[in-house]
Amino acid sequence: MKILIAEDNLASQIMLKTAFDDLGHDLVVTGDGRTACEIMLKPEAPKLAILDWMMPGMDGVEVCRKVRETKLSDPPYLIILTVRDQTEDIVKGLKAGANDYIIKPYNIEELQVRVGVGCRVMEMQATMTRQIKELQAAMAHIKTLRGLLPICMYCKKIRDDKQYWQQVEGYITTHSEAQLSHGICPDCYRKHIQPALDKIGNKNKKKA
């Protein structure tokens, strides 16, 4: 997964880069908060960001706030790293939009696991987004019959929205995905078919 590492301390930056390089992630690294924010607001932005709280230009909490205020269609997973361990600091970071809050000094394996959780969340979010788009595309191709349809009380033709009268089967075919198969109902069989058969039978009897 494409991950942003925003950390102004060079030693910490190298340690983070090494830890996630080893896991095969595609890394974008910066030491400036304003640059981190710009990166996260680009169309091809990383799906996950590890943000140090204290950075030049803009701090990690403000980056979180700006990203969430933008209302991205595919919001990223944001993790704040900081030495601030007071409850009010944690609350402030999470209220700003962080998904996770990790206090320094941290265990690198724990951080890797938490990033793994974030990656799984983003993968599920991507799957849901794709399924929603597929459903919307499918719904866009579905034709439905709605509203009040004018129908002739004698011949049963339907008047369309262009004021033309057409057979029911033609209207249904045009305005829905239904495919019609013609048959004969019992009432019509007795009314139309059976008399015709009886007439043919009577003629044959007379000839005989």
Secondary structure, DSSP 8 states (H G I E B T S, - for coil): -EEEEE-S-HHHHHHHHHHHHTTT-EEEEES-HHHHHHHHTSTT--SEEEEESS-SSS-HHHHHHHHHHTT-SS--EEEEEES--SHHHHHHHHHTT-SEEEESS--HHHHHHHHHHHHHHHHHHHHHHHHHHHHHHHHHT-----S---B-TTT--EE-TTS-EE-HHHHHHHHSS--------HHHIIIIIHHHHHHHHHHHHHH-
